[in-house]
Amino acid sequence: MMIKRGIMILCMIFAVLLISLYVSAGNIIVKNGELNVSSDFFVDTNSLFVNSTSGNVGIGTTGPATPLEINRASDGAILKLTRQAVASWDFGIRNTPTVAGLQAGSLEILPQNGNTDFSIGSQIFPAALVVKNSGNVGIGTTAPTSKLHVIGKATFTGGVDPPYISFSDESHESIQQYAKEVEEHEKVMQFWNGEEHRIEVYVISEDRFYTITGELIEE
């Protein structure tokens, strides 16, 4: 009796092994541990879809138009990139953006950890554009000290609108106050004197004001 039971168990194990090596059910074949689907592949209607002709993969959609298309019907992150124990970034398109003032449908790329920076670069210039956690933007520098910090030259050309730089109304007193908070490498401040209606230059190290043509302005 024990021998018969042992033989039955061995037969069952052998059958399971055969099934695991080769199972065919319509357009789905499992062979040697590999899954082969010869037609479109669905998981829960449209949770995951693979087009067997194009190879496009859809998450939340059965009509992916690109190699990977993710569709979400409600607000929230669409994609999360995580480096374990370092940082996470959320990519989202929201009807009600997280950042106030953005229009519906804006693309948001938001860090989920504090003190995280964002950069765009190339092989030659790895950090061509850097956005610091402080909100400062650097072009050609990874350590911007103001809202926009550019290392190198900047070129302004006309397009639909003529190129220009706009200034707010300032005074000698306001510029001297701002100068107390600048970095050591910042030597000169150009501004619009709203009282005199002219562009002036303030030399921080001298604590003196000049006209745009270099004439000293006597206080």
C-alpha positions as a printed Julia matrix, in Angstrom:
219×3 Matrix{Float64}:
  0.0     0.0     0.0
  2.82    2.36    0.88
  4.57    1.51   -2.38
  1.47    2.34   -4.43
  1.06    5.66   -2.61
  4.71    6.5    -3.26
  4.32    5.7    -6.95
  1.23    7.95   -7.16
  3.09   10.83   -5.53
  6.0    10.4    -7.94
  3.59   10.39  -10.87
  1.97   13.6    -9.66
  5.33   15.3    -9.25
  6.36   14.15  -12.73
  3.09   15.53  -14.17
  3.64   18.9   -12.5
  7.16   19.02  -13.91
  5.84   18.32  -17.39
  3.25   21.06  -17.05
  5.91   23.52  -15.89
  8.06   22.63  -18.89
  5.33   22.96  -21.5
  1.78   24.26  -21.16
 -0.26   25.41  -24.16
 -3.61   27.15  -23.85
 -4.81   28.86  -27.0
 -2.41   31.73  -27.73
 -0.47   31.33  -24.47
  2.44   28.92  -24.22
  4.58   28.27  -21.16
  7.7    26.34  -22.06
 10.88   25.87  -20.04
  9.78   28.61  -17.68
  9.18   31.14  -20.5
  5.81   32.78  -21.24
  4.97   33.21  -24.92
  1.81   35.12  -25.91
  1.04   35.21  -29.65
 -1.81   37.73  -29.43
 -2.49   40.92  -27.45
 -1.88   40.5   -23.75
 -4.23   41.91  -21.11
 -4.09   42.09  -17.34
 -7.39   43.09  -15.71
 -8.91   44.66  -18.86
 -6.57   47.69  -19.13
 -4.33   47.65  -16.05
 -1.57   46.31  -18.3
 -1.78   45.83  -22.06
  0.8    44.64  -24.6
  0.1    45.02  -28.31
  1.44   41.88  -29.99
  1.86   43.63  -33.35
  3.61   46.88  -32.39
  5.05   45.78  -29.06
  3.66   48.93  -27.46
  2.86   48.66  -23.76
 -0.07   50.43  -22.16
 -0.69   50.97  -18.46
 -4.25   52.16  -17.92
 -4.92   52.09  -21.66
 -5.47   49.44  -24.36
 -4.38   51.78  -27.16
 -0.77   52.75  -26.45
  0.52   54.98  -29.27
  4.16   54.83  -28.16
  6.45   52.08  -26.83
  5.17   52.94  -23.34
  2.04   54.95  -22.57
  0.7    55.5   -19.06
 -2.82   56.79  -18.58
 -4.31   57.87  -15.27
 -7.92   59.01  -14.86
 -7.34   61.04  -11.69
 -4.81   63.5   -10.26
 -1.64   62.13   -8.76
  1.82   61.01   -9.77
  1.9    59.03  -13.02
  5.46   57.85  -12.65
  7.79   57.6    -9.66
 11.55   57.17   -9.94
 13.26   56.04   -6.74
 16.84   55.48   -5.74
 16.54   53.45   -2.56
 17.62   55.32    0.58
 18.51   58.42   -1.5
 15.54   60.17   -3.16
 12.28   59.82   -5.09
 10.88   61.94   -7.92
  7.22   62.11   -8.99
  6.19   62.86  -12.57
  2.6    63.99  -12.92
  0.05   65.7   -15.16
 -2.75   67.05  -13.0
 -6.07   68.77  -13.54
 -5.32   70.67  -10.32
 -1.53   71.15  -10.26
  0.4    70.85   -7.02
  2.18   74.13   -7.76
 -0.19   77.08   -7.39
 -0.54   79.23  -10.51
  0.1    76.46  -13.05
 -2.57   75.68  -15.62
 -4.4    72.36  -15.74
 -2.43   69.77  -17.66
  0.98   71.15  -16.71
  3.8    68.63  -16.38
  5.2    68.58  -12.85
  8.49   66.94  -11.87
  8.66   67.11   -8.1
 11.18   65.7    -5.61
  9.71   63.83   -2.68
 12.73   64.48   -0.48
 14.14   67.74    0.87
 17.41   69.26   -0.28
 17.18   67.69   -3.76
 18.35   69.48   -6.92
 17.33   69.06  -10.57
 19.69   69.25  -13.54
 19.64   68.95  -17.33
 22.85   68.47  -19.24
 24.74   66.81  -22.04
 27.83   64.68  -22.37
 30.0    67.78  -22.72
 28.16   69.91  -20.15
 26.66   67.52  -17.56
 24.99   70.37  -15.63
 24.03   72.87  -18.32
 20.92   73.86  -16.33
 20.53   73.39  -12.59
 17.53   74.15  -10.39
 18.5    74.14   -6.74
 16.21   73.18   -3.89
 16.3    76.87   -2.89
 14.68   77.82   -6.21
 17.84   79.4    -7.64
 18.59   78.55  -11.28
 22.12   78.09  -12.56
 23.27   78.07  -16.19
 26.86   76.93  -16.43
 27.09   76.61  -12.66
 25.91   74.09  -10.08
 26.01   76.69   -7.29
 23.73   79.6    -8.29
 23.72   82.35   -5.69
 20.68   84.25   -7.02
 17.38   83.54   -8.76
 19.29   83.34  -12.07
 23.06   82.86  -12.09
 24.79   82.58  -15.47
 28.47   81.77  -16.0
 29.42   82.7   -19.54
 27.87   85.13  -21.97
 24.18   85.63  -22.65
 22.73   86.64  -26.02
 19.35   88.35  -26.49
 17.84   88.49  -29.97
 14.53   89.72  -31.34
 11.6    87.46  -32.06
  7.91   88.2   -31.81
  8.84   90.81  -29.21
 12.03   92.92  -29.2
 14.68   91.73  -26.72
 14.79   93.7   -23.5
 15.54   93.52  -19.79
 13.05   95.15  -17.45
 13.95   96.79  -14.13
 11.88   97.73  -11.12
 12.11  101.2    -9.58
 15.0   101.36   -7.12
 16.83  104.02   -5.13
 20.37  104.38   -3.81
 19.12  103.32   -0.38
 17.4   100.15   -1.62
 20.42   99.1    -3.69
 22.77   99.59   -0.75
 20.46   97.42    1.32
 20.42   94.65   -1.32
 24.23   94.85   -1.58
 24.58   93.66    2.01
 23.35   90.19    0.99
 25.3    89.6    -2.23
 28.07   87.02   -2.61
 31.75   87.93   -2.56
 32.17   87.49   -6.32
 29.41   90.03   -7.07
 31.14   93.37   -7.59
 28.73   95.65   -9.46
 24.96   96.17   -9.5
 23.14   97.78  -12.43
 19.68   99.19  -11.72
 17.01  101.7   -12.7
 16.96  104.79  -10.49
 13.26  105.55  -10.32
 13.86  108.96   -8.79
 16.3   110.16  -11.48
 14.79  108.13  -14.33
 18.07  106.63  -15.53
 20.16  103.47  -15.47
 22.91  103.6   -12.84
 25.72  101.36  -11.64
 26.64  100.72   -8.02
 30.21   99.57   -7.27
 29.9    97.61   -4.05
 33.53   97.74   -2.91
 33.63  101.54   -3.37
 30.11  102.2    -2.11
 29.72  104.63   -5.0
 27.21  105.2    -7.79
 28.02  105.88  -11.44
 26.04  106.74  -14.53
 25.89  104.16  -17.29
 28.66  106.11  -19.07
 30.97  105.85  -16.06
 30.57  109.31  -14.5
 30.68  109.4   -10.7
 27.41  110.47   -9.09
 28.07  112.77   -6.19
 25.81  112.19   -3.21
